[in-house]
Amino acid sequence: MRKAKVDRKTKETDIKLTLNLDGKGKYTIDTSIPFIDHMLSLMCRHGLFDMKIKAKGDIDVDYHHTVEDIGIVFGKTVKQALANMKGISRYGQASVPMDEALASVSLDISGRPYLVYKVEFPKRSKIKNFDPDLIEDFLQAFVSNSGITLHVESPYGRNTHHIIEAIFKALGRALKHAVAIDPRVKGVPSTKKCLG
């Protein structure tokens, strides 16, 4: 079982996250931001990750610090759980439809953090008081701290909630494939014999 736990406390946030990459999609998520709770739950369910997260932040100011810092901690936890990365499939890709919306995620556990984010939301796209632009901030923090190259694209969609939901389901599924152990892979899956 590839498991990790990361705790991170700053003046703005206090986040505790445990992760099992070889789980069954069980989760306990409480970030104080219901929409992010919902999205992370979907990601775990579709990625078959077991995750517990408790996050507190200065959400009376806004959601930015908390959402970004959850991305930081999630990235660190994934990197720690992957450890030496021996035997992993390395690449993952998934396209997920959510009613009228479609999202595609491609990723490489390369050791080289990079985000390509091609997502446009409809006008007046806030979900309650959640700003959908924070999704890009979450993903940037995730890749910067996990060392993953991540391409996210949504070519179309009318409903902002559906677009984001498709992104998180696709992220879970793509990550599940990339972290999977392939018994045919000996050592690190790179001709350089290292990732990064």
C-alpha positions in Angstrom: 0.0 0.0 0.0 1.4 3.4 -1.1 0.3 5.7 1.7 1.3 9.2 2.8 0.3 11.8 5.3 1.0 15.5 5.1 0.1 18.2 7.7 0.6 21.9 6.8 -0.1 24.9 9.0 0.3 28.5 8.1 -1.2 31.8 9.4 -3.9 31.3 6.7 -4.7 27.6 6.7 -4.4 24.4 8.7 -4.6 21.2 6.5 -4.2 17.6 7.3 -4.3 15.0 4.5 -3.8 11.2 4.4 -3.8 9.4 1.1 -3.7 5.8 0.0 -3.1 5.5 -3.8 -4.0 1.8 -3.7 -7.4 2.3 -2.1 -11.0 1.6 -2.9 -12.4 5.2 -3.3 -13.2 5.8 0.3 -13.0 9.3 1.6 -13.7 11.7 4.5 -13.4 15.2 3.3 -14.1 18.4 5.2 -12.5 21.5 3.8 -15.2 24.0 5.0 -15.9 24.7 1.3 -18.8 22.4 0.3 -18.1 22.6 -3.5 -14.5 21.6 -3.1 -15.6 18.8 -0.8 -17.8 17.5 -3.5 -15.2 17.8 -6.2 -12.5 16.0 -4.2 -15.0 13.3 -3.3 -15.7 12.7 -7.0 -11.9 12.6 -7.7 -11.3 10.0 -5.0 -14.3 7.8 -6.1 -13.2 7.7 -9.7 -9.5 7.4 -8.9 -10.1 4.7 -6.3 -8.0 6.7 -3.8 -8.7 6.5 -0.1 -8.3 10.1 1.3 -9.0 11.9 4.6 -8.7 15.6 4.6 -9.5 18.2 7.2 -8.9 21.8 6.2 -9.5 25.1 8.0 -8.7 28.4 6.5 -9.5 32.1 6.4 -12.7 31.6 4.3 -14.1 34.7 5.9 -11.7 36.6 3.7 -12.3 34.4 0.6 -11.7 30.8 -0.5 -8.4 31.4 -2.4 -5.9 30.6 0.3 -7.7 27.4 1.4 -8.2 26.1 -2.2 -4.7 26.8 -3.2 -3.2 25.3 0.0 -5.3 22.2 -0.4 -3.7 21.8 -3.9 -0.2 22.3 -2.3 -0.9 19.6 0.3 -2.5 17.2 -2.1 0.5 17.5 -4.4 3.0 16.9 -1.6 1.0 13.9 -0.5 0.8 12.3 -3.9 4.6 12.8 -4.4 5.3 11.3 -1.0 3.0 8.3 -1.6 4.7 7.6 -5.0 8.1 7.5 -3.2 10.7 6.2 -5.7 8.1 5.8 -8.5 9.5 2.4 -9.5 7.1 0.3 -11.6 4.5 3.0 -12.2 2.7 3.4 -15.5 3.7 7.1 -15.4 1.2 8.4 -18.0 -2.6 8.7 -17.6 -5.4 10.1 -19.7 -9.1 10.3 -19.4 -12.0 12.2 -21.1 -15.2 12.4 -19.1 -18.6 13.7 -20.3 -20.9 15.4 -17.8 -24.2 15.9 -19.5 -23.5 18.7 -22.0 -19.9 19.3 -20.9 -16.7 17.4 -21.7 -13.3 17.5 -20.0 -10.0 15.8 -20.9 -7.0 15.3 -18.6 -3.6 14.0 -19.7 -0.8 13.7 -17.2 2.8 12.6 -16.9 4.4 11.8 -13.5 7.6 13.3 -14.9 9.2 15.1 -12.0 8.7 18.3 -14.1 5.8 20.4 -12.9 3.8 22.0 -15.7 0.2 23.0 -16.2 -1.6 23.6 -19.5 -5.1 24.7 -18.7 -7.6 25.4 -21.5 -10.9 25.9 -19.8 -13.4 28.7 -20.3 -16.4 29.1 -18.2 -19.7 30.7 -19.2 -20.4 34.3 -18.1 -21.8 34.7 -14.6 -20.4 31.4 -13.7 -20.1 31.5 -9.9 -21.4 28.5 -8.1 -23.1 30.0 -5.0 -20.1 32.1 -3.8 -17.4 29.8 -5.3 -15.2 31.4 -8.0 -14.5 28.8 -10.7 -11.2 30.5 -11.5 -9.9 28.9 -8.2 -9.8 25.5 -9.9 -6.8 26.6 -12.0 -5.1 27.8 -8.8 -5.7 24.5 -7.2 -4.3 22.6 -10.1 -1.3 24.8 -10.4 -0.5 24.3 -6.7 -1.0 20.5 -7.2 1.4 20.2 -10.1 4.0 22.5 -8.5 4.2 20.3 -5.5 3.7 16.8 -7.1 6.1 17.3 -10.0 3.4 16.3 -12.4 2.9 17.6 -16.0 -0.8 18.1 -16.4 -2.9 19.1 -19.4 -6.6 20.0 -18.7 -9.0 20.9 -21.5 -12.7 21.5 -21.7 -13.7 22.1 -25.3 -17.3 22.9 -24.5 -19.9 23.0 -21.8 -22.8 25.3 -20.8 -23.0 24.6 -17.1 -20.0 25.6 -14.9 -20.6 23.0 -12.3 -20.7 20.3 -15.0 -17.4 21.5 -16.5 -15.6 21.4 -13.2 -17.2 18.0 -12.2 -15.9 16.5 -15.5 -12.4 17.9 -14.8 -12.2 16.3 -11.3 -13.6 13.0 -12.5 -11.1 12.9 -15.4 -8.3 13.9 -13.0 -9.1 11.0 -10.8 -9.3 8.5 -13.6 -6.1 9.8 -15.3 -4.2 9.8 -12.1 -5.4 6.3 -11.3 -3.9 5.0 -14.5 -0.6 6.9 -14.1 0.1 5.7 -10.5 -0.9 2.1 -11.3 1.9 -0.4 -10.9 2.7 -2.3 -14.1 4.6 -5.5 -13.3 6.4 -5.4 -16.6 8.1 -2.1 -15.7 11.4 -2.6 -14.1 12.6 0.4 -12.1 11.7 3.9 -13.1 9.8 4.2 -16.4 12.3 6.4 -18.2 15.2 5.8 -20.6 17.2 8.3 -18.5 16.7 6.0 -15.5 15.3 8.9 -13.5 12.3 11.2 -13.5 12.8 14.9 -13.3 
